[in-house]
Amino acid sequence: MINGYIRRREMAKARMLFDQMPERDIVSWNIMISGYISSKLIDEGRCLFDHMPDRDVVSWNTMISGYARIGQMDEALVIFNSMPEKNVVSFNALITGFLQNGNVKSAIELFERMPERDSASFSALTSGLIQNDELDKAVKILLKCRETEDKREDLVHAYNTLIAGYGQRGLVDEARRIFDQIPFDHNKRKGDARMFVRNLVTWNSMIMCYINSGDVFSARTLFDEMTERDTFSWNTMISAYVHLLNMEEASYLFHKMPNPDTLTWNSVISGYAQIGNLRSARQYFTRTPYKNLVSWNSIIAGYEKNGDYVGAIELFIEMQVEGEKPDRHTLSSVLSACAGSTALRQGRQIHQQVTKRVIPDLPVNNSLVTMYARCGAIVEAQTLFNEMKSQKDVISWNAMIGGYAFHGFAAEALELFGLMKRLKVLPTYITFISVLNACAHVGLVEEGQRQFESMVTEFGIEPRVEHYALLVDLVGRYGQLEEAMGLINRMPFQPDKAVWGALLAACRVHNNVDLARVAAEALMTLEPESSAPYVTLYNMYADAGRWDDAAEVRDVMDRNNIVKQTAYSWVDSAHSG
């Protein structure tokens, strides 16, 4: 019962029970002292230690560790020097304490005085020196130990730690130098602890170093040299290819792997989803023998990111039928799916689950605001946005401004953008897409041009093609067609179909046939199979009574085998083809 109270950190109840014990053995005393130490009640632990009728080496070592953990190394050293009998754990505890408190010199001196060392001794020294950025000292000490010790496997663990330490600092060549110092013995007998040879952790650590530095080729070369591999080896290599979106190699290794675990399956599912191959992702998901929450989150997020919002929602429903409980990641993904498909009713149902199942964090709240804003439930979006108070980031602001702009609340969008700037929240390129969209909704041409300029001059954001498309649409829609054409000519990159489409639509509104031809011909090049620019240009020529030009457009369509889409119609006329 004392142990139970200690595990729950109920030290007062544990002490009461301890005091009521008619007889206490040394184990009881040690349990209580250890409980105080783990609860950071070092003074209470020391008081009990001082009143012990008998102490064993565990009692002394517990106190050394306790003082070392809180940085009181002078007290730890007093306890250590007072010990009637020390063991290797005593030395290890004090060495660890010195290193945790930055006293490298004392740690090394004590290590060199040790009468015997175990695996923990080498690992404690090596880990501590790495934490103190003394990797070269660790190398020298381990090299000296190799010359004097009996080449125990204990040293291999320390070398492995050192390889990982160099890898964490991006020093791959140094890590490889350590790796090469460990012999590669094909004939090592299992259970022989006196062999200083590479083990699985050695190989895995070096492979991980290469992968973390982006050198997957060298990692694969080393992987292929391994005579035996464990699940970690396979998963590390497969995950590296997934990260590079090289699903051909990832799949090849997956099918070579003897016993893929759930992590392997999840990794491949995620990889195929990232490259947009939902068919393969779904096949692997279906075949996964033991699905966990990550499996469901990977496939749901994959469908949502690739725009199959209905599929994501259906998978979420299936997940619940299977009895798997969603977490924040699941709910955030499915809320994004509801936003993408403007499924307000389902979005509200997911909101209820959020309320019941999780404490909403920032991503979940952002997903909720986005969902309500995209679905046109502006009041609910605004309420949630306001409830977030200071817990907002730029995504929160973008979601609300975008919601206002998309649904025609231009004044509210611009007002909120002004507040965003006053509160020193730095906008992103997405913010300005919404701002320009808001300006376009109410014809604020000069305001739109001013915001476009401020994006560059005030915030250093390079305009993207989406910004140009919106500004072309804004100035063109309100009759400034030459200005729109000038914008297109000044673009630092090639205009896309959205830019030319905006100009063509503006030309249609303002009956500028000649400029419409320029836009239409650009669209014909960008979308050679689309009939839309042909039909628009034909109808404009027909409206202007330019029947020869209209006939020429139809002839070009026929020669290029362009089939008129049903959504577009010719202008009826006795003069038409």
PALOSE-351464 format. One record per residue (C-alpha): z negated, y, x. Coordinates in steps of 0.5 Angstrom, whole numbers, plus 500, padded with zeros to 3 digits. Each point is the difference from the previous one (the first is absolute). Example, Ala and Ser with C-alpha at 12.3 -4.5 7.8 and 13.67 -1.06 7.14 Angstrom:
# PALOSE-351464
484491525;502507502;
//
This chain:
# PALOSE-351464
500500500;499505506;507499502;502501493;497507500;502502507;507498498;499505494;497505505;494500496;495500506;494502496;500494496;502496506;494503504;495499494;502492499;499500508;493503500;498495494;502494504;494496502;503497506;506503504;504497505;504503506;506499496;497505494;498505505;507500503;504501493;495506498;502503506;507499500;500502493;497507502;505501506;506498495;497506495;500505506;492500499;499499508;493503500;497495495;504494503;496502507;494500496;500493498;503498507;494503503;495496495;503493501;495495503;506497503;507502502;506496502;507502503;503501493;494505499;501504506;508500500;500503493;496506502;505501506;506500495;496504495;498506505;507499503;504501494;496507498;501502508;493500502;502496506;494502504;496496495;505494500;499500508;492500499;501494495;505497505;495501506;494497497;503494497;496494503;507496500;507502499;506496498;508502500;499504493;495504503;505503505;505500495;496504495;499505506;507501503;502501493;495505499;502504506;507500499;500502492;496506503;505501506;496498506;505496503;497500507;493497497;504495496;504497506;494500505;497496495;506495499;500499507;493498500;500495495;498493502;505497495;505502496;503498493;507501496;496506497;498503506;507501503;502502493;495505499;501503507;508500499;499503493;495506502;504502506;507500495;496505495;498504506;507500503;498497506;506494500;501500507;493499502;500494495;506497503;496501507;494496498;504495496;504499506;494499505;497495494;506496501;499499507;492499500;500496493;502493499;506502496;497499493;504501494;494506498;505504505;506499496;496503494;499507504;507500502;503499493;495506498;503504506;507499498;499502493;496507503;506501504;505499494;496505496;501505505;507499500;500497507;504494499;502499508;493500502;498495494;506496502;497500508;494497497;503495496;504498506;494499504;498494495;503494502;504496495;498493500;504495495;495494501;494504499;495494496;497503494;493501500;500501508;496506500;501501508;507501500;502508501;507500497;503503494;498499493;503501493;496507500;503502507;507499497;499503494;497506503;506501504;505500495;496505496;500505506;508499500;500501492;496506500;504503505;506499496;503495505;501494495;505497505;495499505;495497495;505495497;502498507;493498502;499497493;506495501;496498507;494498496;499493500;495500494;499505495;495502495;501503493;498507503;506499505;505499495;497505495;500505506;508499501;502500493;496506499;504504506;507498497;498502493;497507503;507501503;503497493;504495504;499495494;505495503;495499506;494500496;503495495;502495506;493500503;497499493;504494499;499497507;492502499;496493498;495502495;502508498;493502497;500506494;500505505;507498503;503499493;497507498;503503506;507497499;499502492;499507503;506500505;505498495;497506495;501505505;507499501;501500493;502492499;495499494;504493499;497497506;494504499;499497494;502493502;495500506;495503495;501494495;499495505;494502503;495495499;494504500;501507498;494505501;500507498;504502506;506496497;500503494;499507503;506499504;505498495;498505495;500506505;507497502;503500493;497507499;502503507;507497498;501503493;499494496;494503496;501495494;499494505;494503503;497501494;502493498;497497506;493504499;500497493;501493503;495501505;495501495;502494496;499496507;493503500;500504506;496507500;504506502;497505505;502507502;506498503;503496494;498506495;503505504;507496501;500499493;499507498;505502504;505495496;498503494;501507502;507498503;502496493;496506496;496494497;495505497;496495495;500495506;498505505;494502495;498492500;500500507;495506500;495497496;500494505;499505506;494503496;497493499;502496507;500505505;497507503;506504500;502502507;505506502;506495500;498498493;499507497;506502503;504494497;497502493;502507501;507498502;500495494;498505495;504506502;507496501;499497493;499507497;493500498;498506504;494502497;497493502;503501507;497507500;493497498;500495505;502505506;495505498;494494500;502499507;498507502;499500508;503492501;507502500;505499505;507503500;503494496;495502494;503507500;507497501;499496494;498505496;505506502;505494499;498499493;500507498;507501503;503494497;498501493;502507500;493504501;503504505;495506500;494495501;504496506;500507503;493502499;497494502;505500507;497507501;493497499;501495505;503505505;493504499;496494501;504499507;502493498;507499504;506498495;505495502;507500499;499496494;496506497;506504501;504496496;496501494;499507501;508501501;500495494;496505496;504506502;506497497;497498494;499508498;506503504;495503505;506501505;497505505;493496500;503494501;504503506;494503503;496493499;506497504;499505506;492500500;501492501;503501506;497507503;493499497;499493500;505497506;503495495;507498501;504500494;503493498;506499495;495500494;498507501;508502501;502496494;494504496;502507503;507499499;499497492;495507499;505505503;506496497;498499493;499508500;507502502;499501507;505495502;502503507;493500502;499493498;507499504;497504506;494496500;504493500;504503506;493502504;497493499;498497507;502493497;505497496;499502492;499493496;503499493;494504497;502506503;507500498;498497493;496506499;505505503;505496495;496501494;499507501;507501501;501496493;495505497;504506503;507498499;501501508;506495500;502501508;493499502;499494496;506497503;496501507;494496497;504495496;504498507;494499504;497496495;506496499;499498508;493499499;500496494;507497500;499495494;497505496;504503494;495506499;503505504;508499498;498500493;496507501;506503504;505497495;496503494;499507503;508500502;501498492;495506498;504505504;507498498;502497507;503494497;504498506;494500505;496496494;506495500;500500508;492498500;502494495;505498505;496500505;495496496;505495499;502499507;493499502;499495495;494504497;498498493;497505496;492499498;499499493;495506501;505505501;506502495;507504501;501506496;504498494;507504501;507499498;502502507;495495503;503493504;
//
